[in-house]
Amino acid sequence: MTQRSNTGNPAAMRLTRRRFLGTTAVAGTALAFSRFSPNAFAALPPGDVLSKSVVEVAQMIRDRKITSVELVTRCYARIDEVNPKLNAVVATCRERAMAEARQADEALAAGKSLGPLHGVPFTIKDSFDTNGVVSTGGTLGRKSYVPGKDATVVARVRAAGGILLGKTNTPEFTLGGGARGTYNLVYGQTYNPYKPNYNPSGSSGGAGSIVAAAGSFFDIGSDYGGSIRGPAYANGIAGIKPTYGRSPRTGHIVDYGGAFDNFQETGPLARRVSDLYLILSIIAGPDGIDPMMAPVPLGDPAKVDLKKLRVAYYTTNGIKDPSSEIQSLVKKSADYFSSLGCKVTQDQPPKMKELSDIRQKYSSADGGDHMRRMLKKHGTTQASPGLRLDGHELPSADFTRLLEEMDAIKSEQLTWLEQYDLILCPASAEPARPVPVQFVNPPDAPPSGGNYTSQYNTTGWPAGVVRVGTSSEDSGMPLGVQVVGQPWRDDVVLAAMAYLESKGGGWQMPPL
């Protein structure tokens, strides 16, 4: 079953559903660390079907302008072309995918629909269980593990007609990539499609890389400290970490429960914001297993009146200043909303540094014992470099005190947020950088994704990233902005992301 891979318009600001779903879409063995030529693989020609959005190709299939078999075949051809240099797709299920594509085409010919994703190919982060397809989670103890059941989000996408192509690379347990982003001892290093040897970020780096390179129409990632938003930023695509409690973690290698439960969410990555809404609407909602999921309906972004939004923005959090061009890009994004007549204020949540410091201490308070337990659970005797197994174990009294202090700041920040509908801020302090030749994991490193993203894992607020520019300081690398909303207002986040995408252009084919 499994084959391991070697290889905007200000005049119409109340978005109609058609406008929201359409306008954004238009505009084995670890690989060795090796350099590749900027011309290692070709950019697709304008208008190529692989560069289209999920919304577009799903409609093309329904209109019988293309078959699912053709799409799956094209995706695998693209993966075979680009993956030897990216190492983004680490396992495939080609025979099953082609069989499912034929079944999808036969069903359509018989007048039957399998769902909103009928016949659309996708990949999935290797930290999610996939029935009949190897699921390592980046840890050696699961190198040959083949689950007998799909993770909840995978099952929901497949039930909606999606066709799984294969698995995308992740650091060990999604938490062990260090400064190399997406790296593990099972499959090695993943790279960014925009520049040779550049970092795709992590932990959903394989997902971000192959979606940006047009080898897959979408992927689903997990986000503990920025692991959806970091790769969306680095690879120039769109991704959203939903409100905590919206999308189940069942079947993810770091699932629900425990002292760090509320940091983790699952959500989609795609080339266009319209696709995020479609996919999130499919995977969201309680599954009767993950106990922290809430039955809160997902609002429709097309019904959000952008002109009425109260917007806060900040260009630096005071912990690490972003580059001047990133700060300018955030300000420019805020100006877009000012031009609509929105009330825009330069402001930021209180005590951000204090919250970051407390989370760091809290996360290491058990001295890394939770990581050691995971290694033991999965039979791994050799951990990947960068998996944090150390830390100063604190007395239980200090642990509970940190939790109380963290919750107190979260409450203070939530009260602050009542005056705003939206926050615009950096997603990172710099563009994606080259992967270090040596493994680097500074002892004072912030939680995964850095303070600009992990802040909103700690609060649980919905947060997404969309590309709005290109770096001149590091020519060709994508730049994005982080968009944050009030709890359960994922619809506002998505509507704002779609507007920014329409102004900044969104995803662009890697110029390779």
C-alpha positions in Angstrom: 0.0 0.0 0.0 2.7 2.4 1.0 5.7 3.5 -1.2 8.3 5.5 0.5 9.3 8.5 -1.6 12.7 9.2 -2.9 12.2 11.5 -4.5 -9.7 43.9 -3.5 -11.9 46.1 -4.3 -12.8 48.8 -1.7 -16.2 49.5 -3.5 -17.5 46.1 -2.6 -16.3 45.2 0.9 -19.1 43.0 1.9 -17.7 39.8 0.5 -20.2 37.6 -1.4 -19.6 33.9 -1.2 -18.7 33.8 -4.8 -16.2 36.7 -4.4 -14.6 35.1 -1.3 -14.3 31.7 -2.9 -13.3 33.0 -6.4 -11.3 36.2 -6.5 -8.5 35.0 -4.1 -8.0 31.9 -6.2 -7.6 33.8 -9.5 -5.3 36.7 -8.8 13.5 5.5 3.6 16.9 6.9 4.1 17.5 10.5 5.1 18.6 12.7 2.2 22.1 14.1 2.6 22.6 17.8 3.0 23.2 18.8 -0.6 23.0 21.9 -2.8 20.9 22.1 -5.9 20.7 24.4 -8.9 18.2 27.2 -8.9 17.0 25.6 -12.2 16.6 22.2 -10.7 13.0 22.1 -11.6 10.7 24.2 -13.7 8.0 26.6 -12.6 4.6 25.6 -14.1 3.2 27.7 -16.9 0.6 30.3 -16.0 -2.9 28.8 -15.7 -1.6 25.2 -15.3 -4.2 23.1 -13.5 -1.7 22.3 -10.7 -1.4 26.0 -9.8 -5.2 26.4 -9.3 -7.0 26.4 -6.0 -8.9 23.6 -4.4 -12.1 25.5 -5.0 -11.3 25.8 -8.7 -10.2 22.2 -9.3 -13.2 20.8 -7.3 -15.5 22.8 -9.6 -13.5 21.6 -12.7 -14.1 18.0 -11.7 -17.8 18.6 -11.1 -18.0 20.3 -14.5 -16.1 17.3 -16.1 -13.4 19.6 -17.4 -10.8 17.3 -15.9 -10.9 13.9 -14.3 -9.6 12.9 -10.9 -7.3 10.4 -12.6 -5.7 13.2 -14.6 -5.3 15.3 -11.5 -3.7 12.5 -9.4 -1.4 11.6 -12.3 -0.3 15.2 -12.7 0.3 15.6 -9.0 2.5 12.5 -8.8 4.4 13.7 -11.9 5.0 17.0 -10.2 6.1 15.3 -6.9 8.5 13.1 -8.9 10.0 16.3 -10.5 10.4 18.4 -7.4 10.7 16.1 -4.5 14.2 14.9 -5.0 15.3 18.4 -4.2 12.8 19.2 -1.5 12.4 16.0 0.4 8.9 17.2 1.3 6.8 14.0 0.5 8.2 11.1 2.4 5.7 8.3 1.6 3.2 7.7 -1.1 0.2 5.4 -1.7 0.0 5.5 -5.5 -1.9 2.4 -6.3 -4.7 3.2 -3.8 -4.8 6.9 -4.9 -5.2 5.9 -8.6 -7.9 3.3 -7.7 -9.8 6.0 -5.6 -9.4 8.5 -8.5 -11.0 6.0 -10.9 -13.8 5.3 -8.5 -14.4 9.0 -8.1 -14.6 9.4 -11.9 -17.0 6.5 -12.2 -19.2 7.8 -9.4 -19.4 11.2 -11.1 -20.3 9.6 -14.4 -23.1 7.8 -12.6 -24.3 11.1 -11.2 -23.0 10.6 -7.7 -21.0 13.1 -5.6 -18.6 12.0 -3.0 -18.6 15.4 -1.3 -17.2 18.9 -1.7 -13.7 17.5 -2.3 -14.8 14.9 -4.8 -11.6 13.6 -6.5 -9.3 16.4 -5.2 -5.7 15.1 -4.4 -4.0 16.1 -1.1 -1.1 15.2 1.2 -1.0 14.9 4.9 1.6 15.7 7.5 3.3 12.5 8.7 2.3 13.2 12.3 -1.2 12.1 11.5 -2.3 8.5 11.4 -3.3 7.3 7.9 -5.0 4.0 7.5 -2.8 1.6 5.5 0.0 4.2 5.0 3.1 4.4 7.0 2.9 7.1 9.7 6.2 7.7 11.5 5.7 11.0 13.2 9.4 11.5 12.4 10.5 9.1 15.1 12.6 6.0 14.5 10.5 3.7 16.7 7.6 4.2 14.2 9.7 3.9 11.1 7.6 1.0 9.8 4.3 1.7 11.6 1.2 1.4 9.5 -2.0 2.4 11.3 -5.3 0.7 10.8 -7.3 3.9 11.2 -7.2 7.4 9.9 -6.8 10.4 12.2 -10.2 12.3 12.5 -9.2 15.1 10.2 -7.9 12.7 7.6 -11.0 10.6 7.8 -13.2 13.7 7.3 -11.3 14.9 4.3 -11.4 11.4 2.7 -15.1 11.1 3.5 -15.6 14.5 1.6 -14.0 12.9 -1.5 -10.4 13.9 -1.0 -7.7 11.5 -2.4 -4.6 11.0 -0.3 -1.4 11.1 -2.3 1.0 10.5 0.6 2.7 11.9 3.7 4.8 15.0 4.2 7.8 15.4 6.4 7.8 16.6 10.0 10.4 16.9 12.8 10.3 14.2 15.4 7.0 14.4 17.3 6.6 17.7 15.5 8.8 19.3 18.2 12.4 18.3 17.3 13.5 20.3 14.3 15.4 23.1 16.0 16.9 25.7 13.8 16.8 23.3 10.8 13.0 23.5 10.7 11.8 20.2 9.4 14.3 17.4 10.0 14.4 14.0 11.6 16.5 10.8 11.6 13.9 8.9 9.7 13.7 11.0 6.5 16.2 13.8 6.9 16.0 17.4 5.9 13.2 19.2 4.0 13.9 22.3 1.9 12.1 25.4 0.8 11.1 25.6 -2.9 11.9 29.3 -3.3 15.7 29.0 -2.8 18.3 26.3 -2.6 18.9 24.9 0.8 16.6 27.4 2.5 14.5 26.5 5.5 10.8 25.6 5.0 10.2 26.2 8.7 8.4 23.6 10.9 6.9 21.6 12.0 4.6 21.3 8.9 7.5 22.1 6.7 7.0 19.2 4.3 3.4 20.3 3.9 4.3 23.9 3.2 7.0 23.0 0.8 5.1 20.6 -1.5 1.9 22.8 -1.5 4.0 25.8 -2.5 5.7 23.8 -5.2 2.3 22.8 -6.6 2.7 19.1 -5.9 -0.3 18.9 -3.7 -3.5 21.0 -3.6 -3.6 21.2 0.2 -2.3 19.6 3.4 -3.3 19.6 7.1 -0.8 20.5 9.7 -0.6 20.8 13.5 0.4 23.9 15.4 1.9 23.8 18.9 3.9 27.1 18.6 3.5 28.2 15.0 3.9 24.9 13.1 1.1 25.8 10.6 1.8 29.5 10.4 5.6 29.2 10.2 5.6 27.0 7.1 2.8 29.1 5.5 5.0 32.2 6.0 8.3 30.6 4.9 6.8 28.9 1.8 4.5 31.8 0.7 1.2 30.0 1.1 -1.8 30.4 3.5 -2.5 28.6 6.7 -4.7 28.9 9.7 -4.5 27.7 13.3 -8.1 27.6 14.3 -9.5 28.6 17.7 -8.5 26.1 20.3 -11.3 23.5 20.5 -12.4 23.6 16.9 -10.4 20.9 15.1 -9.8 17.5 16.7 -6.4 16.2 17.5 -7.4 12.5 17.5 -4.9 10.4 15.7 -2.2 12.9 15.8 1.1 11.8 17.4 0.8 14.6 19.9 -2.9 14.4 20.5 -5.2 15.6 23.3 -4.8 15.6 27.1 -2.0 16.5 29.5 -0.5 19.7 30.9 0.2 21.1 27.4 -3.0 20.2 25.7 -4.3 23.7 25.1 -1.2 24.7 23.0 -2.1 22.3 20.2 -4.4 22.7 17.2 -4.8 21.2 13.8 -5.6 23.2 10.6 -5.2 23.5 6.8 -2.5 24.8 4.6 -3.2 25.7 1.0 -2.2 28.2 -1.7 -5.4 30.3 -1.4 -7.4 31.5 1.6 -10.7 30.4 0.0 -9.4 26.8 0.3 -8.7 27.2 4.0 -12.4 27.9 4.7 -13.5 25.0 2.6 -11.2 22.5 4.3 -11.7 23.9 7.8 -15.5 23.6 7.3 -14.9 19.9 6.6 -12.5 19.0 9.4 -14.0 21.2 12.2 -16.3 20.0 15.0 -16.2 17.5 17.9 -15.5 13.8 17.1 -16.7 12.3 20.4 -13.1 11.4 21.3 -11.0 14.6 21.8 -12.6 15.9 25.0 -11.6 19.5 24.5 -13.5 20.1 21.2 -16.6 22.4 21.3 -19.7 22.4 19.1 -19.2 26.0 18.0 -20.4 26.6 14.3 -17.8 27.9 11.9 -19.0 31.3 10.6 -19.0 32.1 6.9 -16.2 34.6 5.9 -18.3 35.8 3.0 -20.8 37.3 5.6 -18.1 39.4 7.3 -18.4 43.2 6.7 -14.8 44.3 6.6 -15.6 48.0 6.8 -16.9 47.5 10.4 -13.8 45.8 11.8 -11.9 47.3 14.7 -8.2 46.6 13.9 -5.2 46.7 16.2 -1.7 46.3 14.7 1.8 46.1 16.0 5.1 45.9 14.2 7.2 44.5 17.0 6.4 42.6 20.2 9.3 44.1 22.1 11.0 40.7 22.4 12.7 40.5 19.0 12.4 43.3 16.5 11.5 42.2 12.9 13.4 43.5 9.9 12.4 47.0 8.7 10.7 45.6 5.6 8.5 43.2 7.6 7.5 46.1 10.0 6.7 48.2 6.9 4.6 45.4 5.5 2.5 45.1 8.6 1.9 48.8 8.6 1.0 48.7 4.9 -1.5 45.9 5.7 -3.0 48.0 8.4 -3.3 50.9 5.9 -5.4 48.7 3.6 -8.0 48.4 6.4 -7.8 52.1 7.1 -8.7 52.7 3.5 -11.9 50.8 4.0 -12.9 53.1 6.9 -12.0 50.7 9.6 -10.9 52.0 13.0 -7.2 51.1 13.1 -5.1 51.5 16.2 -1.5 50.7 16.9 -1.7 48.5 20.0 -0.9 45.1 21.2 -1.9 42.6 24.0 -0.4 43.4 27.4 2.4 41.5 29.0 3.4 39.6 25.9 7.0 39.1 27.1 5.8 38.0 30.5 3.5 35.4 28.9 6.3 34.1 26.7 8.7 33.8 29.6 6.1 31.9 31.7 5.2 29.5 28.9 8.9 28.7 28.4 9.3 27.9 32.0 6.1 26.0 32.2 6.9 23.9 29.1 10.1 22.7 30.5 9.0 22.3 34.2 8.9 18.6 34.0 12.5 18.4 32.9 11.6 17.0 29.5 10.0 13.9 31.0 7.0 14.1 28.7 9.3 13.8 25.7 11.1 10.8 27.3 7.7 9.2 27.9 6.9 9.7 24.2 10.1 8.1 23.1 9.5 5.1 25.3 5.8 4.8 24.1 6.9 4.6 20.5 9.9 2.4 21.0 12.5 5.0 20.0 15.9 4.6 21.5 17.7 7.3 19.4 16.1 10.7 19.5 16.6 13.2 16.6 19.0 16.1 17.3 17.0 19.1 18.6 14.4 17.1 20.5 14.5 18.8 23.9 14.9 16.2 26.5 16.5 18.4 29.1 15.1 21.1 31.4 15.1 22.0 35.0 12.4 20.0 36.8 10.4 22.2 39.1 8.6 21.4 42.3 4.8 20.9 41.8 4.1 24.1 43.7 6.1 26.1 41.2 4.5 24.3 38.3 1.0 25.1 39.5 2.1 28.7 40.3 3.3 29.1 36.7 -0.1 27.8 35.4 -2.0 30.3 37.5 0.3 33.2 36.3 -0.2 32.1 32.7 -4.0 32.0 33.0 -4.1 35.4 34.8 -2.2 37.0 31.8 -4.4 35.2 29.3 -7.5 36.6 31.1 -6.0 40.1 31.0 -5.3 39.8 27.3 -8.8 38.5 26.6 -10.2 41.6 28.3 -8.0 43.8 26.2 -9.2 42.0 23.0 -12.8 43.0 23.6 -12.1 46.4 22.0 -10.8 44.8 18.7 -12.0 42.4 16.1 -8.7 41.8 14.4 -5.0 42.0 15.1 -2.3 42.4 12.4 1.3 41.6 13.3 4.4 39.9 12.1 4.5 36.2 11.7 8.3 36.1 12.0 11.1 38.6 12.6 12.8 37.7 9.3 12.4 35.9 6.0 13.2 32.2 5.7 16.9 31.6 6.1 19.3 28.9 4.9 19.3 25.6 6.7 22.3 25.4 9.0 24.9 22.9 7.9 25.4 21.8 11.5 22.4 21.1 13.8 21.6 24.3 15.8 19.2 24.4 18.7 20.1 27.3 21.0 19.4 26.6 24.7 17.5 29.9 25.0 15.4 29.2 21.9 11.7 30.3 22.2 8.9 27.9 21.8 8.4 26.5 18.3 7.7 29.2 15.8 9.0 32.0 17.9 7.2 34.5 20.0 5.2 36.0 17.2 3.2 32.8 16.7 3.4 31.0 20.0 1.7 33.9 21.7 -1.6 32.8 20.1 -1.1 29.1 20.9 -1.0 30.1 24.5 -4.2 32.2 24.3 -5.9 29.8 21.9 -7.1 32.6 19.6 -7.5 31.9 15.9 -4.5 33.0 13.9 -3.6 32.7 10.2 -0.8 33.7 7.9 -1.1 34.9 4.3 1.6 36.0 1.8 1.5 39.7 1.0 4.9 40.5 -0.4 8.4 39.4 -1.4 11.6 40.2 0.5 14.0 42.7 -1.2 16.6 42.0 1.6 16.6 38.4 0.7 15.4 38.5 -2.9 12.7 36.1 -3.9 11.7 34.9 -0.4 8.0 35.2 0.5 6.8 37.6 3.2 3.5 37.3 5.0 1.5 38.9 7.8 -0.2 37.2 10.7 -3.9 37.8 11.2 -5.5 37.1 14.6 -9.1 37.2 15.8 -11.3 36.9 18.8 -12.0 33.3 20.0 -14.3 31.5 17.7 -14.2 34.2 15.0 -12.1 32.2 12.6 -14.5 33.6 9.9 -13.2 37.2 10.6 -9.6 36.0 10.4 -10.3 34.2 7.1 -12.2 37.2 5.6 -9.3 39.6 6.5 -6.7 37.1 5.1 -8.7 37.0 1.8 -8.7 40.8 1.6 -5.0 41.0 2.3 -4.4 38.3 -0.3 -6.4 40.3 -2.9 -4.2 43.4 -2.2 -0.8 41.6 -1.9 -1.3 38.8 -4.5 -0.9 35.8 -2.2 0.9 32.7 -3.4 3.3 32.9 -6.3 4.8 30.0 -8.2 8.4 29.4 -7.0 10.6 31.0 -9.7 12.8 27.9 -10.1 
